Amino acid sequence: QVQLVESGGGSVQAGGSLRLSCQASGDTSISRMLMGWFRQVPGKEREGVAADDSFGSTSYAPSVKGRFTISRDKFRNTVDLQMNSLNPDDSAMYFCAADGLHPYMRSLSRTVHADYVGQGTQVTVSS
């Protein structure tokens, strides 16, 4: 099992920045798992935001590319999401995800269908 705990959400004005962090723990190794982030707004589907496939490749949703950066520390079992130039459309609950069961899926899809998901952290961007 893997436990994921997110932190770093909050409220910010448009144009501002936030950094989300996710700490993984448990008795299952995540070193070869994809780790990433998805977000969800009530009433809407989950949206894969960013992913690190553990082999040096990262993926971003078009809506965040150039503004968000995912970084992973395999030694500390953490994955962070630096979010810059935030706008109100980025407001959502952000979830950390770790996936080892769906290697055939595209990376962002794997975050949405991940076998391990954290409890989420709210990000609110005001205009």
Phi, psi and chi 1 to 4 in degrees:
 res  aa     phi    psi   chi1   chi2   chi3   chi4
   1 GLN       -  152.2  -69.0  -65.9  -47.6      -
   2 VAL  -128.3  132.4  174.9      -      -      -
   3 GLN  -108.4  135.4  -68.5   78.5   45.0      -
   4 LEU  -121.9  129.7  -56.7  172.2      -      -
   5 VAL  -126.5  119.9  178.1      -      -      -
   6 GLU   -94.7  155.8  -57.3   97.3  -27.2      -
   7 SER  -153.3  164.2   60.5      -      -      -
   8 GLY   104.6   -3.3      -      -      -      -
   9 GLY   -70.8  174.4      -      -      -      -
  10 GLY   161.5 -164.5      -      -      -      -
  11 SER  -110.9  140.2  -62.7      -      -      -
  12 VAL  -150.4  155.2   65.3      -      -      -
  13 GLN   -82.9  157.0  -71.5 -168.7  -31.6      -
  14 ALA   -54.3  137.8      -      -      -      -
  15 GLY    93.6  -12.9      -      -      -      -
  16 GLY   -82.8 -176.1      -      -      -      -
  17 SER  -131.3  152.8  -61.9      -      -      -
  18 LEU  -143.1  153.7  -76.5  172.6      -      -
  19 ARG  -125.2  120.5 -172.8  176.0 -176.6   88.7
  20 LEU   -97.0  143.3  -54.3 -177.1      -      -
  21 SER  -127.0  149.0  -65.6      -      -      -
  22 CYS  -135.5  124.2  173.8      -      -      -
  23 GLN  -106.5  124.9  176.9   70.5   59.7      -
  24 ALA  -101.7  143.9      -      -      -      -
  25 SER  -150.5  169.4   61.9      -      -      -
  26 GLY   132.6 -174.6      -      -      -      -
  27 ASP  -100.4    8.8   56.8    9.4      -      -
  28 THR  -113.2  130.5  -60.8      -      -      -
  29 SER   -69.3  135.5  174.0      -      -      -
  30 ILE  -107.2    6.3   61.6  165.0      -      -
  31 SER   -58.5  -30.0   62.3      -      -      -
  32 ARG  -107.9    7.6  -66.0 -166.4  173.7 -168.9
  33 MET   -84.9  150.1  -72.7 -171.4 -177.2      -
  34 LEU   -71.6  137.8  174.3  141.2      -      -
  35 MET  -127.1  145.3  -69.9 -165.7   73.4      -
  36 GLY  -171.3 -164.7      -      -      -      -
  37 TRP  -135.4  139.9  -63.3   84.2      -      -
  38 PHE  -128.5  164.5   69.1   85.8      -      -
  39 ARG  -131.9  158.7   63.7 -171.2 -180.0 -173.1
  40 GLN  -148.3  135.0 -170.7  167.8   25.9      -
  41 VAL  -107.4  139.3  174.7      -      -      -
  42 PRO   -51.6  131.1  -28.7   35.6      -      -
  43 GLY    87.2   -3.3      -      -      -      -
  44 LYS  -121.3  163.6  -66.2 -170.7  176.4 -178.1
  45 GLU   -74.9  158.3  -66.6 -174.9   -5.1      -
  46 ARG   -62.2  144.3  -64.3  177.8  174.5 -177.8
  47 GLU  -125.0  118.2  177.2 -169.8   15.1      -
  48 GLY   -65.2  131.6      -      -      -      -
  49 VAL  -106.9  -51.1  173.3      -      -      -
  50 ALA  -155.7  150.6      -      -      -      -
  51 ALA  -149.6  149.1      -      -      -      -
  52 ASP  -123.2  119.6  179.3  -52.5      -      -
  53 ASP   -83.7    0.3   71.4   -7.6      -      -
  54 SER    82.0   -3.7   85.3      -      -      -
  55 PHE  -114.7   18.2  -62.4  105.6      -      -
  56 GLY    95.8    4.9      -      -      -      -
  57 SER  -110.1  134.6  178.9      -      -      -
  58 THR  -118.9  153.7   56.7      -      -      -
  59 SER  -135.2  148.1  -58.7      -      -      -
  60 TYR  -136.6  146.6  -63.4   93.9      -      -
  61 ALA   -67.2  145.0      -      -      -      -
  62 PRO   -55.2  -32.7  -27.1   35.3      -      -
  63 SER   -70.2  -16.8   59.3      -      -      -
  64 VAL  -118.7   -8.5  -51.5      -      -      -
  65 LYS   -60.0  132.6 -162.7  167.8 -173.8  177.5
  66 GLY    90.6  -14.5      -      -      -      -
  67 ARG  -114.3  -33.3  -59.0 -171.9  -63.9  121.6
  68 PHE  -107.6  147.1  -69.9   12.6      -      -
  69 THR  -135.7  127.3  -57.3      -      -      -
  70 ILE   -98.1  138.7 -171.5  169.6      -      -
  71 SER  -138.5  143.3   57.6      -      -      -
  72 ARG  -130.2  138.0  178.8  172.1 -179.0  170.2
  73 ASP  -118.8  102.6 -173.2  -33.5      -      -
  74 LYS   -69.5  -26.2  -72.5 -171.9  175.5 -178.5
  75 PHE   -70.8  -41.1 -179.4   75.3      -      -
  76 ARG   -91.4   -5.1  -65.4  172.9   56.9 -123.8
  77 ASN    58.9   46.0  -74.4  -23.8      -      -
  78 THR  -125.1  155.4   59.7      -      -      -
  79 VAL  -139.6  127.8   61.8      -      -      -
  80 ASP  -112.5  156.8  -67.6   -8.3      -      -
  81 LEU  -131.1  108.2 -174.3   66.3      -      -
  82 GLN   -87.0  122.6  177.5   65.9   42.1      -
  83 MET  -118.3  117.1  -53.7 -174.3  -65.9      -
  84 ASN  -116.0  163.7  -61.6  -31.7      -      -
  85 SER    49.6   47.9  -58.5      -      -      -
  86 LEU   -67.3  147.1  -73.9  161.5      -      -
  87 ASN  -132.3  166.2   60.9   64.3      -      -
  88 PRO   -56.3  -28.4  -30.5   37.6      -      -
  89 ASP   -67.6  -13.5  -71.0  -20.6      -      -
  90 ASP   -83.9   -7.1  -64.6  -43.2      -      -
  91 SER   -63.9  126.4  -63.5      -      -      -
  92 ALA  -179.0  171.6      -      -      -      -
  93 MET   -87.2  127.5 -174.3   73.2   81.5      -
  94 TYR  -104.9  132.5  -76.9   71.4      -      -
  95 PHE  -120.2  137.7  -63.4   85.5      -      -
  96 CYS   -85.9  142.2  177.9      -      -      -
  97 ALA  -138.0  146.5      -      -      -      -
  98 ALA  -132.1  130.2      -      -      -      -
  99 ASP  -134.3  131.4  179.4   72.4      -      -
 100 GLY  -129.3    1.1      -      -      -      -
 101 LEU  -104.0   -8.7  -67.4 -179.2      -      -
 102 HIS  -127.2   56.1  -53.3   95.8      -      -
 103 PRO   -65.1  -15.6   25.3  -35.3      -      -
 104 TYR   -84.2  -10.6   51.6   88.8      -      -
 105 MET   -87.0  157.9  -76.2 -172.4  177.4      -
 106 ARG   -66.1  152.5  -61.5  176.9   66.9  129.0
 107 SER   -57.2  -46.6  -68.9      -      -      -
 108 LEU   -66.9  -33.2  -67.8 -177.5      -      -
 109 SER   -66.8  -33.2  -67.4      -      -      -
 110 ARG   -64.3  -33.2  -67.8 -179.2   67.5 -176.3
 111 THR   -64.9  -38.3   65.3      -      -      -
 112 VAL   -70.8  -32.4  172.8      -      -      -
 113 HIS  -106.4   19.0  -61.4  -79.2      -      -
 114 ALA   -59.6  150.5      -      -      -      -
 115 ASP   -82.4  -14.9   38.1  -16.3      -      -
 116 TYR  -130.1  131.3  -59.5  105.5      -      -
 117 VAL  -137.9  140.1  177.9      -      -      -
 118 GLY   -78.2 -175.2      -      -      -      -
 119 GLN   -84.0  -13.7   82.3  -74.5   -4.6      -
 120 GLY    95.8  154.6      -      -      -      -
 121 THR  -140.0  135.3 -174.7      -      -      -
 122 GLN   -83.6  135.2  179.1   68.1   39.7      -
 123 VAL  -121.1  124.6  170.9      -      -      -
 124 THR  -125.2  124.3  -57.6      -      -      -
 125 VAL  -116.7  121.9 -175.8      -      -      -
 126 SER  -101.2  148.5   58.2      -      -      -
 127 SER   -86.2      -   58.1      -      -      -
